[in-house]
Amino acid sequence: MIRRLDTRVVYANRWMTVREDQVRFPDGSLGIYGVAEKKDCIGIVAIDEGHIHLVEQYRYATGRRAWELPQGSWEAEDLDPETLAKRELAEETGLTAKTWKPLGTLAIANGFLRQAMHVYLATDLTQGAHAREATESDMVHARIPLPEFERMMTDGRVDDAETLAIWALAKLKGAV
């Protein structure tokens, strides 16, 4: 097992912390690990009548727009994952769901990131008005037929790894 010998925070803001750990590997050699820590997040598969709900937004880190399943994370509040999922779905899409089913938890990038994603299936949907944050003001919401969504994933129009992992989990669990 890798053992941490020392740690120091090299960067922190309200959304994430990055630390550098000095470690000893099982063979006795020394090294470092960079670890990003973020609060857990949620991912939502919102489905109705053979359609899935996606959002598209500009992603600063990649410098382009991306289609994704609705997702969100905790900030200062202490909410249970399902409550956060309900809030994020309504905020980003205007949808509310009568039925919520937890599908599981995913490790997003466990090679360097300490963050889990709680995944939910939302059904029995009702459309209302969205309430996006200022950082989401350019977001677009779309209701896409399931076969088209799967084509979007295979042809690269949807390439968000979290979206693909959420969809794979939902399919493997028999939820869709």
Disulfide bonds with the S-S distance in Angstrom:
none
